[in-house]
Amino acid sequence: MCPNINEENDWLYAGGIAGYFFRAEISDCYNTLKIDNSANADRVFKDRIFIGGITGELRSSSNTIERCYNAGAVSGSAICASASDWADTENSNYYLAGSAADGDEYAKALTPTQMSIKNVYTGFDFENTWEIDPNSSYKYPQLKENRQQRVEGISIESLPAKLNYAQWEDIDTDGGTVKITYEGSYETIVLLTKDMISGYDMTAVGEQNVTVAYGGKTAEFQIDVGRIDVTSVVVSGNSEIQKGTSSKLSASVVPQDATDNSIKWSKKVYGKWSAKKSVKINK
């Protein structure tokens, strides 16, 4: 609730992030608070009241507001109430349509559905800074390092159907589910997906721990990767070599993705004439 202004020289600046700022930058922020200025609705000096979802007043051409949005009910402008020296940066600032009494010329209005879609937000870094958690009760963008609704913990609700693999086989998360516990005792169970898991190596034989990560919290489950044995060796080329001649042989193992597919060559000499025999063997 904004305070009353009664004096002729009173000025009021209020915003979800800053009331007034000069020679500064506001970026990667959002407001969900209600800013109520109803106490001054009929004041004589209401033309000196500046209310914005992010800031009330921006005073300098060097100031910028970028990659911000407002979802709170504001008795004023959605982003900034007064910014006479500020270049229009509508492409990177947004607000929930209907959230601000005066709308905003410096931002783009979005429907509730649009507010929950990553691709709508031009310039927002959803790899490192922002995220939209479809499983949270808060459906709009949150800051990764300071979430609107934090994850308190995760646990494996059900293991994937497949836990034993052959070497090189692709890991499969089908059948796996994860229980997510958020602040406020809100819980939900979601499907385990490959983008949640890490720490495994399907080229390495043996038991492995797979790490499941979500919302900064982790859990683990175990898989076993087995070796692939050679079932046969196929040799190609001329198997009969005449005295005084040479021949090139090649060999391959079956299956080709066997754990150990190395081939060692050896020769065995028969008969008294073998000392004069010339044999060339190439792998």
Secondary structure, 3 states (H helix, E strand, C coil): CCCCCCCCCCCEEEECCEEEECCCEEEEEEECCCECCHHHCCCCCHHHEEEECCEEEECCCCCEEEEEEECCCECCECCEEECCCCCCCHHHEEEECCCECCCCCCCEEECHHHHCCHHHCCCCCCCCCEECCCCCCCCCCEECCECCCCEEEEEEEECCCCCEEECCCCCCCCCCEEEEEEHHHCEEEEECCHHHEECCCCCCCEEEEEEEEECCEEEEEEEEEECCCCCEEEEECCCCCCCCCCCCCEEEEECCCCCCCCCCCCCCCCCHHHHHCCCCCCC
